[in-house]
Amino acid sequence: MQETLTVGNIHFTLIRCARKTLAINVENDGSVNVRAPEGAPEHLILKAIADRHDSLWETVQKHQQGLRPVVFENARSVRHRGENWRLRLEDRTDVLFVRDGHWIHVPASDSRRHLIEAFTQRIREHLQGPMEDTARELRFPLTGVQVRDVTGWVKVSRRGLVSVDWRAAMLAPFALRYLLAVAACKASGKQADLWRLCPDARNAVTWLKEHGRSCDLHEIP
């Protein structure tokens, strides 16, 4: 169950779920998501936000500062799997990736939403193989994947549920494999196995530092 609430300057989405503690996340676009136990009283949730209001608002402003939505236009460059693709706006209702020539055909109407939906679908496809390999190497079952706004690209719960940001579809495959391995090693308590899982970890870290911020649908100053 979700609802939108406001405390001071902060508008946030309250998500009630089967967790035991309160979690407050500022997403990449500056939106705030609060996940709370299903039975948590609303006044305690509001108090938790109010107690952290100033620091949260500062974080929100940092995320939003200088960010502008990408202007969708023909030949606009957008990343996919670490490579630059060009948008071609068309009078259609779906999104079509065309590998020959690196074009992404996008509906002219509501282009951003359609592209996010396509990235969401493709990240599920991209993760299938790496998840199977990682689970086998760590002997730690990865039970499923959910694609949503995630702070930090990829997270893995102790139960093996993988949460991944849809923007990860823009990352180079080896960088995504590295992020999945880091999260899985942390969840399984086997951090020492990271270098065995990812011999190119240093290259992945370097790539993420150089290109990670450009993997978004915002203009980065």
N, C-alpha and C positions, 0 to 999 in steps of 0.2 A: 504494500500500500504506500502511495506517495502523496505528498501534499506540499504546497509552497507556503513558507512562513517568512516573516521579516522581523529582524531585531536591529534597531538603529539603521545603519546604512546597508546592512547585509540582508539580501534576499537569498534564501537557501531552500533546497529541496530536501524534505524530510522523508527518509526511506525506512520504513519499519521492517525488520527482518529477524531471522532466528539467530541473533548474536547476543552475547552477554554484556557487552560494553558499548559505550558510545564512541563513534568514530567520526571525525570532522575532516573532510578533504576539500582543498581548494584545487579545482581542476585546471587544466592547461589554459582554458579560455577565461579563467577568473570566476567561473561559477562555483558555488559552494554546495556540496552534498553532505548531508548528515545522516549517518546510518545508526539506528537506535534499536534496542530490544523492543519487541512488539508491545510489551506491557509497560514500557517506561512512561511515567507521567509527563505530559507536555510541558508543564511549568518547570520541571527539572531540566528538560532539554533546552528551553529558552534561557534558563539561568546559565547553563554551560556556555551557550553562545555569547550571552551578555558578558560573562566573566572574561572571555577571550576576545571581545569585540575589537579592541584597538589593534591587536596583533593580527587578527584575521583580516581586518579591513586593509591594513598595510600590505599583507600578502596578496589580497585581491587586486589592489592597485598596481602592484609590481607586475602581476600577470597581465593586466589589461593595458599597462602603459605602452604606448606606441604600437599596439596591435590593431590592425585594421583588416577586415575580411578581404580575402583575395577577390579582385574584380574578375569575374568570369567573362572571358572574351576569346575569340578565335586565336589559336596559336599560343595561348597562355601556357607557360611551362609549369607542370606539376610533377612531383616525384612519385614514383612507384617502384618498389623493390630496389631503391637506391639509384635509379636511373631517371633522367628527365624525360617526361612524356609531354605531348602537346594536346591541348584541348581543341575539339572541333564541335562547336555548338550546332545542334540540329533540331528539327521539329519532330521529336520523338518522345516516348515516355520511358525509355529504359537507357541503360548505360552500356556501351560496348567497347571493350578494349581491343584494339587492333595492333598486333605486335609488329606487323610490317610497317615500318616508318615511325613507330612509337607514337601513335595517335590514340587518344581516348575520346570517343564520341559521347557527348554529354547532351541531355535535353536542355534546350535554351531556357526553359521555365524551371525554376527551383533547382538550379544546377548543383548547388552545394549539397542539398539533402540527398540527391540521387548519387552523387559521388561518394558521400559518406556511407550510404547503403552498400555501394559496390565495394568499397574498401573493407567494410565490415564482413561481407561475404568472402572476400578474397583472403583476409587474414585467417579465417577459419581453415581455408584450403591450404595456405602456406604453412600453418602450424602442425598439420596432421603428422607429417613425417618427423620433424624435429621433436615433437612430443613423444612419439613412440621410441625414438632413439634415446632421448634423455631418460625416460622412465626405465628403459631396459638397462642402461648403463648404471643408473643410480639404484636400481632395484627399489624404486619408489613409484607407486602407481600414480599417474596423472589422470584424474577421473573425468575431466571434462574441461571445456573452455567457454568463457563468456566474454563477449566483446562489448566494451563500453568505454566511457571516459575514465581513464586510470591515471593517477599521478605516479609517474615513474615507469611508464611503458608496460611492464609486465610484472604481475604478482602471482605467487602460488601459495595457496592456503595449506595448512598442515594436513588437510584431508585430500590434497592433491588437485583442488580446483584451480585452474589457470584463468586469471583475469588479465585481459590485454587491451590496450588502447587501440582504437581503430586506426589511429595514425601510424601504428607500427607497420601497416601495409606499405608505407612509404620508405621503410628502412631497407638497407642492403640485407640480403638473406643471412650473411654471416654475422651481422650485428644483431639481428633478431634472435638467432640461435644462441649467441652469447648472453643476451638478456634473459632468455628463457632458462638457460643453464644456471645463471646467477640466482634467479628466483627459486628454482627447483632445489639447488644445493642448500640455500638458506632454509627452505621449508623442511627439507629432509635432515638437516643437521650435518650435511656432508660437504661443507665448504672446501675441504681439502681436495675434493675431486674435481674442482672447477678447471684447473689447468689441464687435467687429463681429458675432460670433456671438450674444452675449447683451447686447442693449441694456438689458435690465432686470436686469443683474447686481447692481446695488446693492440693488434690491428683494429679490432672491433671498438675498443675504447677510443683510439685515435679517430676513427671514422665518426663515432658518435659526437665527439667534441667538435669536430669540424663541420658536420652536416646535420646533426640532430635537430637543431633549432629550425632548420629550413623545412623539416618534415611536418608541415602543418598547412592549414588553409587560411593562414593569416600572413599579412605582410610583416616581416621582421626588420626592425630598423637597424 
